[in-house]
Structures are given as C-alpha cells and as structure tokens.
Amino acid sequence: MKELAEQVRQRGLRNFLFLPYQDQTMLKFSLGVADVHWLSLKPAVEGLIVPSKFYAIAAAGRPIIAICSKDGEIARRIRQHRCGEVVAPGDIEALVKAILRFAAESALVAAMGRKAREMLAAGFSRRQALQKWHNALQSIGQTR
C-alpha cells in the first residue's frame, strides 16, 4: 500500500484516501464509503474460493470491478446481475475503461449498486443459506 500511496502522491492525484487497517467492527461503515469496490482473485484459485468480500460489497449496495477469470463464479454473477464490471487479469485498458466509465456515470454506479443488493437479497439471504444447510443435512441423514 505504501508504494501505491507514493505513486498517487507523485502524480498529484487528489481523489484517493488511504487508511490503515480497520477493525472488523468498522466494516459495516467502511463498505459503504466507496462508490465502487475493486475485488481481485487469481484465476488459479477460481472454483476453490469465492471471496466473502464479494457478498459484503453486494450487501453494502455497491458495484464491483472484479479482476478475475472471466469464466469464474464471480464473473458469472456480476454479468448475470449486471452489478459491476469484470476485467481479465493484466488487461490494463479494460480496467482503465471501467474506472473511467464509473467515474463519469454516477447513475450507472447507483443502478449497479442496487442490482448488487438485489442479487444478494434474491439468492443469498441468511434464511436461504440456512435452508440450503438444512436440505444438505437432511439428504445426508437419508442416505444412511
């Protein structure tokens, strides 16, 4: 983070704010601060994990710029629900284009944020998660 902060300082950019690590109790406040969130996931771990921050960002009602495999679960969800942009790792032009698009289109940012929140409410509520666990445990019990 120090290197990135130094680059921002050297370039005279004024629309960046770097803060130290925030305690988990501040998470509910900090996720709503950014207009757009950036999430990255190495393609090599696609299919093994889905970063929980993806769902936390959606809960905050913010769109996501995801730098990840275009075929992974995060990319599929973002495309399906139109709640952000997917950028292939190393595709600097696409990343710049996405950032500039979000910077210029505040209505788009708001709409994608709403869609992120709607995605979460429609498919990933606590009740739905508990029901899935219940169903899984029921099916395990029935196979014995």
N, CA, C and O atoms as a GROMACS GRO file, in nm:
protein
  576
    1MET      N    1   0.083  -0.118   0.000
    1MET     CA    2   0.000   0.000   0.000
    1MET      C    3   0.087   0.125   0.000
    1MET      O    4   0.049   0.227  -0.057
    2LYS      N    5   0.203   0.120   0.062
    2LYS     CA    6   0.291   0.236   0.067
    2LYS      C    7   0.335   0.277  -0.073
    2LYS      O    8   0.342   0.396  -0.104
    3GLU      N    9   0.365   0.177  -0.158
    3GLU     CA   10   0.409   0.207  -0.295
    3GLU      C   11   0.297   0.273  -0.374
    3GLU      O   12   0.321   0.370  -0.447
    4LEU      N   13   0.176   0.223  -0.360
    4LEU     CA   14   0.062   0.282  -0.430
    4LEU      C   15   0.035   0.424  -0.382
    4LEU      O   16   0.010   0.514  -0.462
    5ALA      N   17   0.041   0.444  -0.253
    5ALA     CA   18   0.020   0.578  -0.196
    5ALA      C   19   0.127   0.675  -0.247
    5ALA      O   20   0.098   0.791  -0.274
    6GLU      N   21   0.250   0.627  -0.260
    6GLU     CA   22   0.358   0.712  -0.312
    6GLU      C   23   0.332   0.748  -0.458
    6GLU      O   24   0.355   0.863  -0.498
    7GLN      N   25   0.286   0.654  -0.538
    7GLN     CA   26   0.253   0.683  -0.678
    7GLN      C   27   0.142   0.788  -0.688
    7GLN      O   28   0.148   0.879  -0.771
    8VAL      N   29   0.042   0.776  -0.605
    8VAL     CA   30  -0.068   0.872  -0.604
    8VAL      C   31  -0.014   1.010  -0.567
    8VAL      O   32  -0.051   1.110  -0.630
    9ARG      N   33   0.072   1.016  -0.466
    9ARG     CA   34   0.130   1.144  -0.424
    9ARG      C   35   0.214   1.205  -0.535
    9ARG      O   36   0.202   1.324  -0.564
   10GLN      N   37   0.300   1.124  -0.599
   10GLN     CA   38   0.387   1.174  -0.705
   10GLN      C   39   0.308   1.227  -0.824
   10GLN      O   40   0.349   1.323  -0.888
   11ARG      N   41   0.197   1.166  -0.852
   11ARG     CA   42   0.116   1.208  -0.967
   11ARG      C   43   0.019   1.321  -0.934
   11ARG      O   44  -0.050   1.372  -1.022
   12GLY      N   45   0.015   1.360  -0.808
   12GLY     CA   46  -0.071   1.471  -0.769
   12GLY      C   47  -0.219   1.437  -0.770
   12GLY      O   48  -0.303   1.526  -0.783
   13LEU      N   49  -0.251   1.308  -0.757
   13LEU     CA   50  -0.391   1.268  -0.758
   13LEU      C   51  -0.454   1.301  -0.622
   13LEU      O   52  -0.396   1.273  -0.517
   14ARG      N   53  -0.570   1.360  -0.627
   14ARG     CA   54  -0.632   1.406  -0.502
   14ARG      C   55  -0.760   1.329  -0.465
   14ARG      O   56  -0.820   1.358  -0.362
   15ASN      N   57  -0.800   1.235  -0.546
   15ASN     CA   58  -0.925   1.164  -0.518
   15ASN      C   59  -0.900   1.025  -0.460
   15ASN      O   60  -0.978   0.933  -0.482
   16PHE      N   61  -0.791   1.011  -0.386
   16PHE     CA   62  -0.758   0.885  -0.319
   16PHE      C   63  -0.747   0.911  -0.170
   16PHE      O   64  -0.700   1.016  -0.127
   17LEU      N   65  -0.789   0.814  -0.092
   17LEU     CA   66  -0.774   0.821   0.052
   17LEU      C   67  -0.726   0.685   0.100
   17LEU      O   68  -0.793   0.584   0.081
   18PHE      N   69  -0.612   0.683   0.161
   18PHE     CA   70  -0.555   0.560   0.214
   18PHE      C   71  -0.570   0.562   0.366
   18PHE      O   72  -0.529   0.656   0.432
   19LEU      N   73  -0.629   0.458   0.418
   19LEU     CA   74  -0.648   0.444   0.561
   19LEU      C   75  -0.579   0.319   0.610
   19LEU      O   76  -0.564   0.224   0.534
   20PRO      N   77  -0.538   0.316   0.735
   20PRO     CA   78  -0.478   0.194   0.789
   20PRO      C   79  -0.585   0.086   0.803
   20PRO      O   80  -0.704   0.112   0.785
   21TYR      N   81  -0.541  -0.034   0.835
   21TYR     CA   82  -0.632  -0.145   0.857
   21TYR      C   83  -0.743  -0.104   0.953
   21TYR      O   84  -0.717  -0.041   1.056
   22GLN      N   85  -0.865  -0.139   0.920
   22GLN     CA   86  -0.979  -0.106   1.003
   22GLN      C   87  -1.028  -0.232   1.075
   22GLN      O   88  -1.033  -0.340   1.016
   23ASP      N   89  -1.062  -0.218   1.199
   23ASP     CA   90  -1.114  -0.328   1.277
   23ASP      C   91  -1.245  -0.378   1.216
   23ASP      O   92  -1.318  -0.302   1.151
   24GLN      N   93  -1.275  -0.505   1.236
   24GLN     CA   94  -1.395  -0.566   1.177
   24GLN      C   95  -1.523  -0.495   1.222
   24GLN      O   96  -1.622  -0.496   1.149
   25THR      N   97  -1.522  -0.434   1.339
   25THR     CA   98  -1.641  -0.363   1.386
   25THR      C   99  -1.673  -0.243   1.298
   25THR      O  100  -1.786  -0.193   1.300
   26MET      N  101  -1.576  -0.196   1.222
   26MET     CA  102  -1.596  -0.081   1.134
   26MET      C  103  -1.640  -0.122   0.993
   26MET      O  104  -1.673  -0.036   0.912
   27LEU      N  105  -1.640  -0.251   0.965
   27LEU     CA  106  -1.669  -0.300   0.830
   27LEU      C  107  -1.803  -0.251   0.778
   27LEU      O  108  -1.812  -0.209   0.663
   28LYS      N  109  -1.906  -0.255   0.860
   28LYS     CA  110  -2.038  -0.213   0.814
   28LYS      C  111  -2.040  -0.066   0.773
   28LYS      O  112  -2.124  -0.025   0.692
   29PHE      N  113  -1.949   0.013   0.826
   29PHE     CA  114  -1.941   0.154   0.788
   29PHE      C  115  -1.849   0.174   0.667
   29PHE      O  116  -1.880   0.253   0.578
   30SER      N  117  -1.737   0.103   0.666
   30SER     CA  118  -1.638   0.126   0.562
   30SER      C  119  -1.680   0.076   0.424
   30SER      O  120  -1.641   0.134   0.323
   31LEU      N  121  -1.760  -0.030   0.418
   31LEU     CA  122  -1.801  -0.082   0.287
   31LEU      C  123  -1.891   0.014   0.212
   31LEU      O  124  -1.897   0.010   0.089
   32GLY      N  125  -1.961   0.098   0.283
   32GLY     CA  126  -2.049   0.195   0.218
   32GLY      C  127  -1.980   0.324   0.176
   32GLY      O  128  -2.043   0.409   0.113
   33VAL      N  129  -1.855   0.340   0.210
   33VAL     CA  130  -1.784   0.464   0.179
   33VAL      C  131  -1.749   0.475   0.030
   33VAL      O  132  -1.770   0.579  -0.031
   34ALA      N  133  -1.697   0.369  -0.027
   34ALA     CA  134  -1.654   0.372  -0.167
   34ALA      C  135  -1.775   0.373  -0.261
   34ALA      O  136  -1.878   0.314  -0.230
   35ASP      N  137  -1.761   0.440  -0.374
   35ASP     CA  138  -1.865   0.438  -0.476
   35ASP      C  139  -1.864   0.304  -0.548
   35ASP      O  140  -1.970   0.250  -0.582
   36VAL      N  141  -1.744   0.251  -0.571
   36VAL     CA  142  -1.725   0.125  -0.642
   36VAL      C  143  -1.613   0.050  -0.569
   36VAL      O  144  -1.517   0.110  -0.522
   37HIS      N  145  -1.628  -0.081  -0.560
   37HIS     CA  146  -1.524  -0.163  -0.497
   37HIS      C  147  -1.446  -0.241  -0.601
   37HIS      O  148  -1.497  -0.275  -0.708
   38TRP      N  149  -1.322  -0.266  -0.567
   38TRP     CA  150  -1.231  -0.342  -0.652
   38TRP      C  151  -1.203  -0.474  -0.581
   38TRP      O  152  -1.162  -0.475  -0.465
   39LEU      N  153  -1.224  -0.582  -0.652
   39LEU     CA  154  -1.202  -0.715  -0.596
   39LEU      C  155  -1.113  -0.790  -0.694
   39LEU      O  156  -1.137  -0.788  -0.814
   40SER      N  157  -1.011  -0.857  -0.644
   40SER     CA  158  -0.926  -0.936  -0.733
   40SER      C  159  -0.914  -1.078  -0.680
   40SER      O  160  -0.911  -1.103  -0.560
   41LEU      N  161  -0.906  -1.170  -0.775
   41LEU     CA  162  -0.894  -1.312  -0.741
   41LEU      C  163  -0.810  -1.378  -0.849
   41LEU      O  164  -0.842  -1.369  -0.968
   42LYS      N  165  -0.703  -1.444  -0.808
   42LYS     CA  166  -0.617  -1.513  -0.904
   42LYS      C  167  -0.697  -1.624  -0.973
   42LYS      O  168  -0.764  -1.703  -0.907
   43PRO      N  169  -0.689  -1.630  -1.105
   43PRO     CA  170  -0.762  -1.736  -1.177
   43PRO      C  171  -0.728  -1.877  -1.128
   43PRO      O  172  -0.811  -1.967  -1.137
   44ALA      N  173  -0.607  -1.896  -1.076
   44ALA     CA  174  -0.566  -2.030  -1.029
   44ALA      C  175  -0.651  -2.079  -0.911
   44ALA      O  176  -0.661  -2.200  -0.889
   45VAL      N  177  -0.712  -1.988  -0.836
   45VAL     CA  178  -0.793  -2.030  -0.722
   45VAL      C  179  -0.943  -2.022  -0.750
   45VAL      O  180  -1.025  -2.052  -0.662
   46GLU      N  181  -0.980  -1.982  -0.871
   46GLU     CA  182  -1.121  -1.983  -0.909
   46GLU      C  183  -1.174  -2.124  -0.894
   46GLU      O  184  -1.107  -2.221  -0.930
   47GLY      N  185  -1.292  -2.136  -0.841
   47GLY     CA  186  -1.351  -2.268  -0.819
   47GLY      C  187  -1.318  -2.325  -0.683
   47GLY      O  188  -1.386  -2.416  -0.635
   48LEU      N  189  -1.214  -2.272  -0.620
   48LEU     CA  190  -1.178  -2.318  -0.486
   48LEU      C  191  -1.236  -2.226  -0.379
   48LEU      O  192  -1.276  -2.271  -0.271
   49ILE      N  193  -1.240  -2.098  -0.412
   49ILE     CA  194  -1.292  -2.000  -0.316
   49ILE      C  195  -1.374  -1.894  -0.389
   49ILE      O  196  -1.356  -1.870  -0.509
   50VAL      N  197  -1.461  -1.832  -0.316
   50VAL     CA  198  -1.527  -1.709  -0.357
   50VAL      C  199  -1.506  -1.614  -0.240
   50VAL      O  200  -1.555  -1.640  -0.130
   51PRO      N  201  -1.434  -1.506  -0.262
   51PRO     CA  202  -1.405  -1.416  -0.151
   51PRO      C  203  -1.533  -1.365  -0.084
   51PRO      O  204  -1.624  -1.317  -0.152
   52SER      N  205  -1.539  -1.377   0.047
   52SER     CA  206  -1.658  -1.332   0.119
   52SER      C  207  -1.681  -1.183   0.100
   52SER      O  208  -1.793  -1.135   0.115
   53LYS      N  209  -1.575  -1.109   0.067
   53LYS     CA  210  -1.594  -0.965   0.046
   53LYS      C  211  -1.686  -0.937  -0.072
   53LYS      O  212  -1.747  -0.830  -0.078
   54PHE      N  213  -1.698  -1.031  -0.165
   54PHE     CA  214  -1.791  -1.014  -0.277
   54PHE      C  215  -1.932  -0.994  -0.223
   54PHE      O  216  -2.004  -0.904  -0.266
   55TYR      N  217  -1.972  -1.078  -0.129
   55TYR     CA  218  -2.106  -1.070  -0.072
   55TYR      C  219  -2.120  -0.951   0.021
   55TYR      O  220  -2.228  -0.890   0.028
   56ALA      N  221  -2.015  -0.916   0.092
   56ALA     CA  222  -2.019  -0.799   0.180
   56ALA      C  223  -2.034  -0.671   0.097
   56ALA      O  224  -2.107  -0.580   0.137
   57ILE      N  225  -1.967  -0.664  -0.016
   57ILE     CA  226  -1.979  -0.548  -0.104
   57ILE      C  227  -2.121  -0.540  -0.159
   57ILE      O  228  -2.180  -0.432  -0.162
   58ALA      N  229  -2.175  -0.653  -0.201
   58ALA     CA  230  -2.313  -0.655  -0.252
   58ALA      C  231  -2.410  -0.611  -0.144
   58ALA      O  232  -2.506  -0.538  -0.171
   59ALA      N  233  -2.387  -0.655  -0.020
   59ALA     CA  234  -2.475  -0.616   0.091
   59ALA      C  235  -2.471  -0.466   0.114
   59ALA      O  236  -2.571  -0.407   0.155
   60ALA      N  237  -2.358  -0.405   0.087
   60ALA     CA  238  -2.345  -0.260   0.102
   60ALA      C  239  -2.409  -0.185  -0.016
   60ALA      O  240  -2.418  -0.062  -0.014
   61GLY      N  241  -2.453  -0.259  -0.117
   61GLY     CA  242  -2.517  -0.195  -0.232
   61GLY      C  243  -2.421  -0.118  -0.319
   61GLY      O  244  -2.452  -0.009  -0.366
   62ARG      N  245  -2.304  -0.176  -0.339
   62ARG     CA  246  -2.203  -0.110  -0.422
   62ARG      C  247  -2.166  -0.200  -0.539
   62ARG      O  248  -2.163  -0.322  -0.524
   63PRO      N  249  -2.138  -0.140  -0.655
   63PRO     CA  250  -2.093  -0.219  -0.769
   63PRO      C  251  -1.948  -0.263  -0.750
   63PRO      O  252  -1.875  -0.212  -0.665
   64ILE      N  253  -1.908  -0.361  -0.831
   64ILE     CA  254  -1.778  -0.424  -0.816
   64ILE      C  255  -1.703  -0.424  -0.948
   64ILE      O  256  -1.759  -0.459  -1.052
   65ILE      N  257  -1.577  -0.386  -0.944
   65ILE     CA  258  -1.486  -0.412  -1.055
   65ILE      C  259  -1.407  -0.534  -1.011
   65ILE      O  260  -1.327  -0.528  -0.918
   66ALA      N  261  -1.431  -0.645  -1.080
   66ALA     CA  262  -1.366  -0.771  -1.041
   66ALA      C  263  -1.257  -0.805  -1.141
   66ALA      O  264  -1.282  -0.820  -1.260
   67ILE      N  265  -1.136  -0.816  -1.091
   67ILE     CA  266  -1.025  -0.861  -1.173
   67ILE      C  267  -1.010  -1.010  -1.141
   67ILE      O  268  -0.957  -1.048  -1.037
   68CYS      N  269  -1.057  -1.090  -1.234
   68CYS     CA  270  -1.064  -1.234  -1.210
   68CYS      C  271  -1.087  -1.307  -1.342
   68CYS      O  272  -1.098  -1.244  -1.448
   69SER      N  273  -1.093  -1.436  -1.335
   69SER     CA  274  -1.121  -1.516  -1.453
   69SER      C  275  -1.259  -1.478  -1.507
   69SER      O  276  -1.355  -1.466  -1.432
   70LYS      N  277  -1.267  -1.461  -1.637
   70LYS     CA  278  -1.396  -1.425  -1.697
   70LYS      C  279  -1.493  -1.541  -1.695
   70LYS      O  280  -1.612  -1.523  -1.723
   71ASP      N  281  -1.446  -1.662  -1.661
   71ASP     CA  282  -1.531  -1.780  -1.657
   71ASP      C  283  -1.566  -1.823  -1.515
   71ASP      O  284  -1.637  -1.922  -1.497
   72GLY      N  285  -1.519  -1.751  -1.415
   72GLY     CA  286  -1.540  -1.792  -1.277
   72GLY      C  287  -1.676  -1.750  -1.222
   72GLY      O  288  -1.752  -1.680  -1.288
   73GLU      N  289  -1.703  -1.795  -1.102
   73GLU     CA  290  -1.831  -1.769  -1.038
   73GLU      C  291  -1.857  -1.620  -1.017
   73GLU      O  292  -1.967  -1.572  -1.041
   74ILE      N  293  -1.756  -1.548  -0.972
   74ILE     CA  294  -1.775  -1.404  -0.950
   74ILE      C  295  -1.812  -1.335  -1.081
   74ILE      O  296  -1.906  -1.256  -1.085
   75ALA      N  297  -1.739  -1.365  -1.187
   75ALA     CA  298  -1.767  -1.304  -1.317
   75ALA      C  299  -1.908  -1.338  -1.364
   75ALA      O  300  -1.980  -1.253  -1.416
   76ARG      N  301  -1.947  -1.463  -1.346
   76ARG     CA  302  -2.082  -1.504  -1.388
   76ARG      C  303  -2.190  -1.428  -1.312
   76ARG      O  304  -2.287  -1.382  -1.371
   77ARG      N  305  -2.171  -1.415  -1.183
   77ARG     CA  306  -2.270  -1.343  -1.102
   77ARG      C  307  -2.276  -1.195  -1.140
   77ARG      O  308  -2.385  -1.138  -1.150
   78ILE      N  309  -2.162  -1.134  -1.161
   78ILE     CA  310  -2.160  -0.993  -1.198
   78ILE      C  311  -2.230  -0.972  -1.332
   78ILE      O  312  -2.310  -0.879  -1.348
   79ARG      N  313  -2.200  -1.057  -1.428
   79ARG     CA  314  -2.266  -1.044  -1.560
   79ARG      C  315  -2.415  -1.072  -1.549
   79ARG      O  316  -2.496  -0.997  -1.603
   80GLN      N  317  -2.451  -1.179  -1.480
   80GLN     CA  318  -2.591  -1.219  -1.469
   80GLN      C  319  -2.676  -1.109  -1.404
   80GLN      O  320  -2.788  -1.083  -1.446
   81HIS      N  321  -2.621  -1.046  -1.301
   81HIS     CA  322  -2.698  -0.948  -1.225
   81HIS      C  323  -2.664  -0.803  -1.262
   81HIS      O  324  -2.722  -0.709  -1.208
   82ARG      N  325  -2.572  -0.787  -1.355
   82ARG     CA  326  -2.533  -0.654  -1.404
   82ARG      C  327  -2.502  -0.559  -1.287
   82ARG      O  328  -2.553  -0.447  -1.277
   83CYS      N  329  -2.413  -0.609  -1.199
   83CYS     CA  330  -2.380  -0.533  -1.078
   83CYS      C  331  -2.233  -0.492  -1.073
   83CYS      O  332  -2.178  -0.467  -0.966
   84GLY      N  333  -2.169  -0.484  -1.190
   84GLY     CA  334  -2.030  -0.441  -1.194
   84GLY      C  335  -1.966  -0.472  -1.327
   84GLY      O  336  -2.035  -0.497  -1.426
   85GLU      N  337  -1.835  -0.471  -1.328
   85GLU     CA  338  -1.756  -0.499  -1.448
   85GLU      C  339  -1.655  -0.607  -1.416
   85GLU      O  340  -1.603  -0.614  -1.304
   86VAL      N  341  -1.628  -0.691  -1.514
   86VAL     CA  342  -1.528  -0.797  -1.499
   86VAL      C  343  -1.411  -0.763  -1.590
   86VAL      O  344  -1.430  -0.732  -1.708
   87VAL      N  345  -1.291  -0.770  -1.536
   87VAL     CA  346  -1.170  -0.739  -1.610
   87VAL      C  347  -1.074  -0.857  -1.596
   87VAL      O  348  -1.050  -0.906  -1.485
   88ALA      N  349  -1.021  -0.903  -1.706
   88ALA     CA  350  -0.924  -1.012  -1.702
   88ALA      C  351  -0.793  -0.962  -1.639
   88ALA      O  352  -0.753  -0.848  -1.664
   89PRO      N  353  -0.728  -1.044  -1.560
   89PRO     CA  354  -0.601  -1.004  -1.502
   89PRO      C  355  -0.503  -0.960  -1.611
   89PRO      O  356  -0.486  -1.028  -1.712
   90GLY      N  357  -0.440  -0.845  -1.590
   90GLY     CA  358  -0.343  -0.793  -1.685
   90GLY      C  359  -0.402  -0.704  -1.794
   90GLY      O  360  -0.327  -0.643  -1.870
   91ASP      N  361  -0.534  -0.696  -1.804
   91ASP     CA  362  -0.599  -0.614  -1.907
   91ASP      C  363  -0.614  -0.471  -1.856
   91ASP      O  364  -0.721  -0.430  -1.813
   92ILE      N  365  -0.505  -0.398  -1.863
   92ILE     CA  366  -0.500  -0.261  -1.810
   92ILE      C  367  -0.600  -0.170  -1.881
   92ILE      O  368  -0.666  -0.088  -1.817
   93GLU      N  369  -0.610  -0.183  -2.013
   93GLU     CA  370  -0.704  -0.098  -2.088
   93GLU      C  371  -0.847  -0.118  -2.040
   93GLU      O  372  -0.920  -0.020  -2.023
   94ALA      N  373  -0.888  -0.241  -2.018
   94ALA     CA  374  -1.024  -0.268  -1.971
   94ALA      C  375  -1.046  -0.211  -1.831
   94ALA      O  376  -1.153  -0.160  -1.800
   95LEU      N  377  -0.943  -0.220  -1.746
   95LEU     CA  378  -0.953  -0.166  -1.611
   95LEU      C  379  -0.969  -0.014  -1.616
   95LEU      O  380  -1.055   0.042  -1.548
   96VAL      N  381  -0.887   0.051  -1.695
   96VAL     CA  382  -0.896   0.197  -1.708
   96VAL      C  383  -1.033   0.236  -1.762
   96VAL      O  384  -1.096   0.330  -1.713
   97LYS      N  385  -1.080   0.165  -1.862
   97LYS     CA  386  -1.211   0.193  -1.922
   97LYS      C  387  -1.322   0.179  -1.817
   97LYS      O  388  -1.411   0.263  -1.810
   98ALA      N  389  -1.316   0.074  -1.736
   98ALA     CA  390  -1.418   0.053  -1.633
   98ALA      C  391  -1.414   0.165  -1.530
   98ALA      O  392  -1.519   0.217  -1.491
   99ILE      N  393  -1.296   0.202  -1.484
   99ILE     CA  394  -1.284   0.308  -1.384
   99ILE      C  395  -1.337   0.440  -1.440
   99ILE      O  396  -1.411   0.510  -1.372
  100LEU      N  397  -1.299   0.473  -1.562
  100LEU     CA  398  -1.346   0.598  -1.622
  100LEU      C  399  -1.496   0.597  -1.644
  100LEU      O  400  -1.563   0.699  -1.627
  101ARG      N  401  -1.549   0.482  -1.682
  101ARG     CA  402  -1.694   0.471  -1.701
  101ARG      C  403  -1.767   0.496  -1.570
  101ARG      O  404  -1.864   0.572  -1.566
  102PHE      N  405  -1.722   0.433  -1.463
  102PHE     CA  406  -1.787   0.453  -1.334
  102PHE      C  407  -1.770   0.597  -1.286
  102PHE      O  408  -1.862   0.654  -1.226
  103ALA      N  409  -1.655   0.656  -1.310
  103ALA     CA  410  -1.632   0.794  -1.268
  103ALA      C  411  -1.724   0.892  -1.340
  103ALA      O  412  -1.764   0.993  -1.284
  104ALA      N  413  -1.757   0.861  -1.464
  104ALA     CA  414  -1.838   0.952  -1.546
  104ALA      C  415  -1.988   0.928  -1.533
  104ALA      O  416  -2.067   1.016  -1.568
  105GLU      N  417  -2.029   0.812  -1.485
  105GLU     CA  418  -2.170   0.776  -1.488
  105GLU      C  419  -2.222   0.740  -1.348
  105GLU      O  420  -2.233   0.623  -1.313
  106SER      N  421  -2.252   0.842  -1.270
  106SER     CA  422  -2.298   0.818  -1.132
  106SER      C  423  -2.431   0.743  -1.129
  106SER      O  424  -2.456   0.666  -1.036
  107ALA      N  425  -2.517   0.765  -1.227
  107ALA     CA  426  -2.645   0.692  -1.229
  107ALA      C  427  -2.619   0.543  -1.251
  107ALA      O  428  -2.689   0.459  -1.194
  108LEU      N  429  -2.522   0.510  -1.333
  108LEU     CA  430  -2.485   0.370  -1.356
  108LEU      C  431  -2.432   0.308  -1.227
  108LEU      O  432  -2.468   0.194  -1.194
  109VAL      N  433  -2.349   0.380  -1.156
  109VAL     CA  434  -2.294   0.332  -1.029
  109VAL      C  435  -2.409   0.300  -0.932
  109VAL      O  436  -2.410   0.195  -0.869
  110ALA      N  437  -2.504   0.393  -0.922
  110ALA     CA  438  -2.617   0.373  -0.830
  110ALA      C  439  -2.702   0.253  -0.874
  110ALA      O  440  -2.743   0.173  -0.790
  111ALA      N  441  -2.727   0.241  -1.003
  111ALA     CA  442  -2.810   0.130  -1.054
  111ALA      C  443  -2.741  -0.004  -1.031
  111ALA      O  444  -2.805  -0.101  -0.988
  112MET      N  445  -2.612  -0.011  -1.058
  112MET     CA  446  -2.539  -0.136  -1.037
  112MET      C  447  -2.531  -0.171  -0.889
  112MET      O  448  -2.535  -0.288  -0.852
  113GLY      N  449  -2.520  -0.070  -0.804
  113GLY     CA  450  -2.520  -0.095  -0.660
  113GLY      C  451  -2.653  -0.154  -0.614
  113GLY      O  452  -2.655  -0.247  -0.534
  114ARG      N  453  -2.763  -0.100  -0.667
  114ARG     CA  454  -2.894  -0.155  -0.634
  114ARG      C  455  -2.906  -0.300  -0.681
  114ARG      O  456  -2.961  -0.385  -0.611
  115LYS      N  457  -2.854  -0.326  -0.800
  115LYS     CA  458  -2.861  -0.463  -0.854
  115LYS      C  459  -2.776  -0.559  -0.771
  115LYS      O  460  -2.813  -0.676  -0.754
  116ALA      N  461  -2.664  -0.512  -0.719
  116ALA     CA  462  -2.581  -0.596  -0.633
  116ALA      C  463  -2.659  -0.634  -0.506
  116ALA      O  464  -2.660  -0.749  -0.464
  117ARG      N  465  -2.724  -0.535  -0.449
  117ARG     CA  466  -2.802  -0.559  -0.327
  117ARG      C  467  -2.920  -0.653  -0.357
  117ARG      O  468  -2.950  -0.742  -0.278
  118GLU      N  469  -2.986  -0.632  -0.470
  118GLU     CA  470  -3.098  -0.717  -0.511
  118GLU      C  471  -3.052  -0.862  -0.532
  118GLU      O  472  -3.122  -0.956  -0.494
  119MET      N  473  -2.933  -0.879  -0.592
  119MET     CA  474  -2.878  -1.013  -0.612
  119MET      C  475  -2.864  -1.085  -0.479
  119MET      O  476  -2.900  -1.201  -0.465
  120LEU      N  477  -2.810  -1.013  -0.382
  120LEU     CA  478  -2.788  -1.073  -0.252
  120LEU      C  479  -2.921  -1.109  -0.186
  120LEU      O  480  -2.937  -1.219  -0.133
  121ALA      N  481  -3.016  -1.018  -0.189
  121ALA     CA  482  -3.146  -1.042  -0.126
  121ALA      C  483  -3.220  -1.157  -0.194
  121ALA      O  484  -3.287  -1.235  -0.127
  122ALA      N  485  -3.208  -1.168  -0.326
  122ALA     CA  486  -3.280  -1.271  -0.400
  122ALA      C  487  -3.221  -1.410  -0.385
  122ALA      O  488  -3.294  -1.509  -0.392
  123GLY      N  489  -3.092  -1.420  -0.365
  123GLY     CA  490  -3.032  -1.553  -0.366
  123GLY      C  491  -2.942  -1.590  -0.250
  123GLY      O  492  -2.898  -1.704  -0.241
  124PHE      N  493  -2.913  -1.496  -0.162
  124PHE     CA  494  -2.812  -1.525  -0.060
  124PHE      C  495  -2.848  -1.472   0.078
  124PHE      O  496  -2.761  -1.429   0.154
  125SER      N  497  -2.974  -1.475   0.111
  125SER     CA  498  -3.014  -1.429   0.243
  125SER      C  499  -2.977  -1.533   0.348
  125SER      O  500  -2.947  -1.648   0.314
  126ARG      N  501  -2.978  -1.495   0.471
  126ARG     CA  502  -2.947  -1.587   0.581
  126ARG      C  503  -3.048  -1.703   0.580
  126ARG      O  504  -3.010  -1.819   0.598
  127ARG      N  505  -3.174  -1.670   0.559
  127ARG     CA  506  -3.278  -1.775   0.556
  127ARG      C  507  -3.250  -1.876   0.446
  127ARG      O  508  -3.262  -1.996   0.467
  128GLN      N  509  -3.212  -1.826   0.328
  128GLN     CA  510  -3.184  -1.917   0.216
  128GLN      C  511  -3.062  -2.004   0.247
  128GLN      O  512  -3.061  -2.123   0.216
  129ALA      N  513  -2.960  -1.945   0.307
  129ALA     CA  514  -2.840  -2.022   0.341
  129ALA      C  515  -2.873  -2.131   0.443
  129ALA      O  516  -2.828  -2.244   0.430
  130LEU      N  517  -2.952  -2.096   0.544
  130LEU     CA  518  -2.989  -2.195   0.645
  130LEU      C  519  -3.075  -2.306   0.583
  130LEU      O  520  -3.062  -2.423   0.620
  131GLN      N  521  -3.161  -2.270   0.490
  131GLN     CA  522  -3.243  -2.371   0.423
  131GLN      C  523  -3.155  -2.467   0.342
  131GLN      O  524  -3.180  -2.587   0.341
  132LYS      N  525  -3.054  -2.413   0.275
  132LYS     CA  526  -2.962  -2.499   0.199
  132LYS      C  527  -2.888  -2.595   0.291
  132LYS      O  528  -2.872  -2.713   0.258
  133TRP      N  529  -2.842  -2.546   0.406
  133TRP     CA  530  -2.776  -2.632   0.503
  133TRP      C  531  -2.873  -2.738   0.554
  133TRP      O  532  -2.837  -2.856   0.566
  134HIS      N  533  -2.992  -2.697   0.584
  134HIS     CA  534  -3.094  -2.790   0.632
  134HIS      C  535  -3.118  -2.900   0.529
  134HIS      O  536  -3.120  -3.019   0.563
  135ASN      N  537  -3.134  -2.861   0.404
  135ASN     CA  538  -3.157  -2.960   0.297
  135ASN      C  539  -3.039  -3.055   0.282
  135ASN      O  540  -3.057  -3.175   0.264
  136ALA      N  541  -2.918  -3.000   0.289
  136ALA     CA  542  -2.799  -3.084   0.277
  136ALA      C  543  -2.791  -3.184   0.392
  136ALA      O  544  -2.763  -3.302   0.370
  137LEU      N  545  -2.815  -3.138   0.512
  137LEU     CA  546  -2.810  -3.229   0.627
  137LEU      C  547  -2.922  -3.332   0.621
  137LEU      O  548  -2.902  -3.448   0.658
  138GLN      N  549  -3.038  -3.292   0.573
  138GLN     CA  550  -3.149  -3.386   0.556
  138GLN      C  551  -3.111  -3.496   0.458
  138GLN      O  552  -3.138  -3.614   0.481
  139SER      N  553  -3.049  -3.455   0.346
  139SER     CA  554  -3.014  -3.554   0.244
  139SER      C  555  -2.904  -3.649   0.293
  139SER      O  556  -2.901  -3.766   0.256
  140ILE      N  557  -2.814  -3.599   0.375
  140ILE     CA  558  -2.709  -3.685   0.432
  140ILE      C  559  -2.772  -3.788   0.525
  140ILE      O  560  -2.736  -3.906   0.523
  141GLY      N  561  -2.865  -3.742   0.606
  141GLY     CA  562  -2.932  -3.832   0.700
  141GLY      C  563  -3.014  -3.940   0.630
  141GLY      O  564  -3.031  -4.050   0.682
  142GLN      N  565  -3.064  -3.908   0.513
  142GLN     CA  566  -3.150  -4.004   0.441
  142GLN      C  567  -3.068  -4.110   0.367
  142GLN      O  568  -3.121  -4.216   0.334
  143THR      N  569  -2.940  -4.083   0.341
  143THR     CA  570  -2.860  -4.178   0.265
  143THR      C  571  -2.803  -4.289   0.352
  143THR      O  572  -2.748  -4.386   0.300
  144ARG      N  573  -2.813  -4.277   0.480
  144ARG     CA  574  -2.758  -4.379   0.570
  144ARG      C  575  -2.855  -4.489   0.598
  144ARG      O  576  -2.823  -4.582   0.671
   0.00000   0.00000   0.00000
